[in-house]
Structures are given as structure tokens and as C-alpha cells.
Amino acid sequence: MQGEYKKILVVNTFGIGDVLFSTPMIKALKKHIPGSRIDVVCNERGRYILRHNRDIGRTIVFEKDAFRQAFSRSKLDFAGKMAKFVKNIKRGKYDLVIDLSLGYQISFLLKLLGIKKRIGFNYRNRGRFLTDKLNMEGFSGKHVVEYYLDVLRLIGIEKISDKNLKLPLSAKIEQWADFFIVKNGLKNKKLIAIAPGGGKSWGKYAPYRRWDPANFAYLAEKLSAKRRDAHFLIFGSSEEKEMAGAIEDGFSGKMMNLCGKLSIIESIALVKKCVLLLCNDGGLLHIAVSQGVRTVSIFGPVDDRVYGPYPPSERHKVAKAEGVGCRPCYKNFKHKMCDTHDCLKKIDRDKVLELAEANLEM
């Protein structure tokens, strides 16, 4: 049955972490159907993650917000964007689609375009336009990577040995990172990355997953006191500059605030040069995991068994609050609003420091 699929389309329009979670599945597809061409529908941020992945042919960008804005601005503008997207899909002449979008809109469109085999998840009956599907109420009890790999059972692929995330970089960007380090006097320094934000996927609710920046400043202060060659790099978007500034204000050692100054791909290349990443759960955590960088991550309302570092390893330590019975409260893609944020506030920063020191000694 696998041999009949020569042109495959994978749809994953979520954030950086989710796109990375789909790379073991894509890798397994390529291994079991070696003659196939695999294209991916993703958002612009996902495109950067997949750019140099040789398992993948084309990436087709689909930005939900851009389509919504076009629709509200001009029906003609929306129709033009949709026509371009449809043309891109038709060009692929796909015989198999793996739709991980958890919606019905794209699978409905792909049905209209005549793609015969359409597989994915049936979440809240949104998989009704798929030909084969796995029923699910949400991601729970096991990692998202495992859920994505489960979809392959629908086309007879079950034994999968390599489940590592895949994010290759170009020689050019690796050279850029080397030059950056030399130019900024960072050669022979022990580079430690800090990511105090949580990425864009939670939007205005991002504070619900952010540890107090003062705690990151505390970790940096304690670690630099023991390691005189330590130099800290703060990563994040331009919207996260204020948080990074709070860390700088609470730290007396060597630190470089890179928030808003780097592209995604430049951030990846520099994170790869670090010996450790201290972060909240989010895309940069999974980027570091994919690059073999040791991590200590903070998990508040989110279940690390589902969204944490993958595959689990002693190199990737997770800090969680003890004795907070309501966590994890993020379930079935929703989280409960609260005023206490105990799942973050009750994380002992000295215990996080111990995790960081243990990772640096490995």
C-alpha cells in the first residue's frame, strides 16, 4: 500500500515546536517510502525550520491570520490569495495528504481538489473530510511526536526507530554564527542561552507560561559566580525586549541582549553554539533539543509529558512546581485563567539552579 504514494503533502500550520514535532514522522515517511516526494504546508516560521531538511521538497506557506486579514479587508484580495494557494497545491498532484491541522477547512479543500487519500486526526468531528482518521479529544498522556507517528499506522507504517527531531542548518549560517562569536569576543567563552519569553503561539496569554524574569537573572548571577568564563545570550522577539531588560538589570555579569536583533535561523545557529539553554516551554526549547544543546526548561500550566523535550533525556531537565494540584491545566488546547500563577511562582529557583549546574557538569 505504501508504494502507491509517490507525492505526499503534510499539513502542519502550527508553531515552531509543532513543526519540529512532525519531523520524525516525515523522516519515517521518507525511510519507508524512499521514492516519494514530501511537501509541507506550514506557516512562515515553520518554513525556516524546514528549509534545509532534505526529506522535504517544497514548503507551501499558509498563514491563517493573513487569510483572515485579507478577507476582512477585501473579498477580492482574499480570493486572490486563496487562488494562489490552491494553484500551489494542484501543482503538486498529490496522492496522499497527512493533515495535522486539526481543522476541517484544509481537508475539505483537498477533497474538492480530488486528492484521494487524506489522513489525520478526527478532533471534535473536524476530520469529517478525511478518508482515514484517528479519533482524539486532544493531546494527552503521551508526547505530540507520538501522536504524529501514530497517524502513519493508517498507511501501514508502525515500526519507527528514529524519533529524534530534525533541524539541519546550512554551512552558510553555521559560518555566520562562527563569525558572530569571533566578532563579539565570545570565542572560548561558555555560552549560556536564556529565553525568557514563550514564543508567539499563546499570543496575549503568553504571560501564563512565563517564569518571572528576575528568576532568570538570579540563575545567571549564581552560575556566573562559579564560572568566570560564562557569557549569557538572551534570545527572543522584539516584543520580549522588556523582559530581557529586566534580566539585564538584575545581573552584574557578562550578558548580550539579542531580542529582536536576529532572524529565526540566526537564533538557531547561535543557540547551537551554547552549552546550555535556560527557558520557558516554547519553540526555542525544541530548537535547542534538535541541535543537541542541553536544556533546563520551566513548565507551568503545560504538561511536559505532552509538550516537553523529546525524546526524554537526562540532558533535558524540566522544572515544575511541587504540590500544585491544578497543574497541568492546559488540556485539549485550552487553559484555565487564574490569578495566582502558582504553577510558576512555586517553582523553587534554587532547585532550578541545581538542575542547571548538573547539566553544565555533564
C-alpha positions, 0 to 999 in steps of 0.5 A: 500500500505504501508504494502507491504514494509517490507525492505526499503533502503534510499539513502542519500550520502550527508553531515552531515546536509543532513543526519540529514535532512532525519531523520524525514522522516525515523522516519515517515517511521518507525511510519507508517510502524512499521514492516519494516526494514530501511537501509541507504546508506550514506557516512562515516560521515553520518554513525556516525550520524546514528549509534545509531538511532534505526529506522535504521538497517544497514548503507551501506557506499558509498563514491563517491570520493573513487569510483572515486579514485579507478577507476582512479587508477585501473579498477580492484580495482574499480570493486572490490569495486563496487562488494562489494557494490552491494553484500551489497545491494542484501543482503538486498532484498529490496522492496522499495528504497527512493533515495535522491541522486539526481543522476541517477547512484544509481537508475539505479543500483537498477533497474538492481538489480530488486528492484521494487519500487524506489522513489525520486526526478526527478532533471534535468531528473536524476530520469529517473530510478525511478518508482515514482518521484517528479519533482524539479529544486532544493531546494527552498522556503521551508526547505530540511526536507520538501522536504524529507517528501514530497517524502513519499506522493508517498507511501501514507504517508502525515500526519507527526507530528514529524519533529524534527531531530534525533541524539541519542548518546550512554551512552558510549560517553555521559560518555566520554564527562562527563569525558572530562569536569571533566578532563579539569576543565570545570565542572560548567563552561558555555560552549560556542561552536564556529565553525568557519569553514563550514564543508567539503561539499563546499570543496575549496569554503568553504571560501564563507560561512565563517564569518571572524574569528576575528568576532568570537573572538570579540563575545567571548571577549564581552560575556566573559566580562559579564560572568566570568564563560564562557569557549569557545570550538572551534570545527572543522577539522584539516584543520580549525586549522588556523582559530581557531588560529586566534580566539585564538589570538584575545581573552584574555579569557578562550578558548580550541582549539579542531580542529582536536583533536576529532572524529565526535561523540566526537564533538557531545557529547561535543557540547551537553554539551554547552549552546550555539553554535556560527557558520557558516551554516554547519553540526555542526549547525544541530548537535547542533539543534538535541541535543537541544543546542541553536544556533546563526548561520551566513548565507551568500550566503545560504538561511536559509529558505532552509538550516537553523535550523529546525524546526524554533525556537526562540532558533535558531537565524540566522544572515544575512546581511541587504540590500544585494540584491544578497543574497541568491545566492546559488540556485539549488546547485550552487553559484555565485563567487564574490569578495566582500563577502558582504553577510558576511562582512555586517553582523553587529557583534554587532547585532550578539552579541545581538542575542547571549546574548538573547539566553544565557538569555533564 
